[in-house]
Amino acid sequence: MRSYAERLAEFAWMMRTIAQQNASLEHHSLLGIGGMTDVLVFAGCEEELLAALAQAWQLELPVRVFGGLTNCLLPAAPLHGVTILNRMSELYFEEGYRLRVAGGTSVARVAREAVRRGWDGLTWATGLPGTVGGMVVNNAGAFGGTTADLLLSAEIVSPDGIKTVNAEWFNFQYRSSRLKAHNAAECEIVLRATFQLREGEPAQLQARAAGYKQRRWQTQPPGRSLGSVFANPPGDYAGRLIEAAGLKGVRRGDVMISPQHANFFINQGQGTAADYLELIRLAQTEVERQFGLWLELEIEII
Ligand SMILES: Cc1cc2nc3c(=O)[nH]c(=O)nc-3n(C[C@H](O)[C@H](O)[C@H](O)COP(=O)(O)OP(=O)(O)OC[C@H]3O[C@@H](n4cnc5c(N)ncnc54)[C@H](O)[C@@H]3O)c2cc1C
């Protein structure tokens, strides 16, 4: 068996048009926090994504696919192996109000196009950051809508090939699915997803989308964040509990618990993963001490 360094070098050579060795992830994460990765691949289409995955699997290199990196706290330590940023963007409006989209397509774009056509169902996703792959993995949702309500089927790539699975396969739970926190060694990647939408009225959908956008602007703080850090516990709000624990505006280094919405932690410039993790621990322990409730993470710590 060849050494890890040799296999990595072969991968980088084979994928040289779309891969960078020893690349920083910092500027690719919405939060602006991230260390290095051995090889970073930008997969802009199906051929590139499948070739990079096949090559990494064949060389037995650890591989991980991300979309917009809007929901993951990346470590300061290097991410070993191959990191793929999925930029494969496709959008097909098919018969029977079925919308087939590639995993790297921007969710905001999908929602916008569906609204424009008068296809109802995904309006809640207006302004949702990230890609369709991350949305499916996280069972993203907002304003009463969730991904699980709409997903009909998905094409999954694994070392065994491409298979089509139905929504049940994902075992969707609140902001989670069987693919969340997946072991990098047994990768299953969302290549495409098909959503079942329904007929709507464009003007009405546009008005609803504008309302959702406005609510995001009013309630969510601007700046570099990962959205809601913690899942809402049943019958309550993580933000309300963190605020009640007196933690609004508390800082560790350059990361701050937003004074506007306590479930958002903002990187104010030079924040680090250690700062962010310290605030997570602080919020969990203070909320537990004061209210006897342990907050579970909604974001993913890589
Ligand atoms: C300001 C802000 C507001 C937000 N508001 C909401 C909200 O209202 N509701 C909500 O649910 N979320 C919200 N989020 C969280 C986030 O936008 C969503 O969870 C989004 O769907 C994540 O997509 P992503 O492409 O960025 O995923 P990433 O962060 O890149 O990845 C998330 C996980 O999915 C995996 N993954 C990504 N693509 C694939 C793929 N193609 N195949 C297999 N695995 C894949 C990654 O490995 C990782 O495990 C918000 C985030 C921010 C920053």
The ligand as an SDF file (V2000), in Angstrom:
LIG
                    3D

 53 58  0  0  0  0  0  0  0  0999 V2000
  -28.0780   33.3230    8.5190 C   0  0  0  0  0  0  0  0  0  0  0  0
  -28.4930   31.8760    8.4810 C   0  0  0  0  0  0  0  0  0  0  0  0
  -29.8370   31.5510    8.5530 C   0  0  0  0  0  0  0  0  0  0  0  0
  -30.2340   30.2090    8.5190 C   0  0  0  0  0  0  0  0  0  0  0  0
  -31.5670   29.9290    8.6110 N   0  0  0  0  0  0  0  0  0  0  0  0
  -31.9540   28.6320    8.6090 C   0  0  0  0  0  0  0  0  0  0  0  0
  -33.3530   28.3140    8.7200 C   0  0  0  0  0  0  0  0  0  0  0  0
  -34.2290   29.1760    8.7710 O   0  0  0  0  0  0  0  0  0  0  0  0
  -33.7020   26.9980    8.7360 N   0  0  0  0  0  0  0  0  0  0  0  0
  -32.7620   25.9970    8.6580 C   0  0  0  0  0  0  0  0  0  0  0  0
  -33.1360   24.8340    8.6590 O   0  0  0  0  0  0  0  0  0  0  0  0
  -31.4580   26.2760    8.5410 N   0  0  0  0  0  0  0  0  0  0  0  0
  -31.0260   27.5640    8.5130 C   0  0  0  0  0  0  0  0  0  0  0  0
  -29.6980   27.8540    8.4020 N   0  0  0  0  0  0  0  0  0  0  0  0
  -28.7370   26.7450    8.2970 C   0  0  0  0  0  0  0  0  0  0  0  0
  -28.3370   26.3790    6.8430 C   0  0  0  0  0  0  0  0  0  0  0  0
  -28.5480   27.4450    5.9880 O   0  0  0  0  0  0  0  0  0  0  0  0
  -29.0750   25.1970    6.3000 C   0  0  0  0  0  0  0  0  0  0  0  0
  -28.9790   24.1040    7.1700 O   0  0  0  0  0  0  0  0  0  0  0  0
  -28.5330   24.7950    4.9230 C   0  0  0  0  0  0  0  0  0  0  0  0
  -29.4730   23.9590    4.3360 O   0  0  0  0  0  0  0  0  0  0  0  0
  -27.1610   24.1470    4.9440 C   0  0  0  0  0  0  0  0  0  0  0  0
  -26.7020   24.0030    3.6030 O   0  0  0  0  0  0  0  0  0  0  0  0
  -25.1480   24.0470    3.2140 P   0  0  0  0  0  0  0  0  0  0  0  0
  -25.0550   23.7320    1.7680 O   0  0  0  0  0  0  0  0  0  0  0  0
  -24.5100   25.3080    3.6460 O   0  0  0  0  0  0  0  0  0  0  0  0
  -24.5910   22.8360    4.0820 O   0  0  0  0  0  0  0  0  0  0  0  0
  -23.1020   22.6810    4.6400 P   0  0  0  0  0  0  0  0  0  0  0  0
  -22.9460   23.5420    5.8490 O   0  0  0  0  0  0  0  0  0  0  0  0
  -22.1130   22.8260    3.5490 O   0  0  0  0  0  0  0  0  0  0  0  0
  -23.1690   21.1390    5.0660 O   0  0  0  0  0  0  0  0  0  0  0  0
  -24.0560   20.6890    6.0750 C   0  0  0  0  0  0  0  0  0  0  0  0
  -23.9520   19.1590    6.1560 C   0  0  0  0  0  0  0  0  0  0  0  0
  -24.4460   18.5980    4.9410 O   0  0  0  0  0  0  0  0  0  0  0  0
  -23.4480   17.7870    4.3090 C   0  0  0  0  0  0  0  0  0  0  0  0
  -23.6310   17.9660    2.8610 N   0  0  0  0  0  0  0  0  0  0  0  0
  -23.6720   19.1250    2.1620 C   0  0  0  0  0  0  0  0  0  0  0  0
  -23.9480   18.8820    0.8700 N   0  0  0  0  0  0  0  0  0  0  0  0
  -24.0750   17.5320    0.7500 C   0  0  0  0  0  0  0  0  0  0  0  0
  -24.3760   16.6560   -0.3210 C   0  0  0  0  0  0  0  0  0  0  0  0
  -24.5960   17.0860   -1.5720 N   0  0  0  0  0  0  0  0  0  0  0  0
  -24.4380   15.3220   -0.0700 N   0  0  0  0  0  0  0  0  0  0  0  0
  -24.2240   14.8370    1.1880 C   0  0  0  0  0  0  0  0  0  0  0  0
  -23.9180   15.6120    2.2470 N   0  0  0  0  0  0  0  0  0  0  0  0
  -23.8670   16.9550    2.0330 C   0  0  0  0  0  0  0  0  0  0  0  0
  -22.1210   18.2850    4.8470 C   0  0  0  0  0  0  0  0  0  0  0  0
  -21.1140   17.2920    4.7880 O   0  0  0  0  0  0  0  0  0  0  0  0
  -22.5150   18.6340    6.2780 C   0  0  0  0  0  0  0  0  0  0  0  0
  -22.5680   17.4480    7.0350 O   0  0  0  0  0  0  0  0  0  0  0  0
  -29.2690   29.1790    8.4090 C   0  0  0  0  0  0  0  0  0  0  0  0
  -27.9220   29.5140    8.3140 C   0  0  0  0  0  0  0  0  0  0  0  0
  -27.5230   30.8360    8.3400 C   0  0  0  0  0  0  0  0  0  0  0  0
  -26.0770   31.1690    8.2230 C   0  0  0  0  0  0  0  0  0  0  0  0
  1  2  1  0
  2  3  1  0
  2 52  2  0
  3  4  2  0
  4  5  1  0
  4 50  1  0
  5  6  2  0
  6  7  1  0
  6 13  1  0
  7  8  2  0
  7  9  1  0
  9 10  1  0
 10 11  2  0
 10 12  1  0
 12 13  2  0
 13 14  1  0
 14 15  1  0
 14 50  1  0
 15 16  1  0
 16 17  1  0
 16 18  1  0
 18 19  1  0
 18 20  1  0
 20 21  1  0
 20 22  1  0
 22 23  1  0
 23 24  1  0
 24 25  2  0
 24 26  1  0
 24 27  1  0
 27 28  1  0
 28 29  2  0
 28 30  1  0
 28 31  1  0
 31 32  1  0
 32 33  1  0
 33 34  1  0
 33 48  1  0
 34 35  1  0
 35 36  1  0
 35 46  1  0
 36 37  1  0
 36 45  1  0
 37 38  2  0
 38 39  1  0
 39 40  1  0
 39 45  2  0
 40 41  1  0
 40 42  2  0
 42 43  1  0
 43 44  2  0
 44 45  1  0
 46 47  1  0
 46 48  1  0
 48 49  1  0
 50 51  2  0
 51 52  1  0
 52 53  1  0
M  END
$$$$
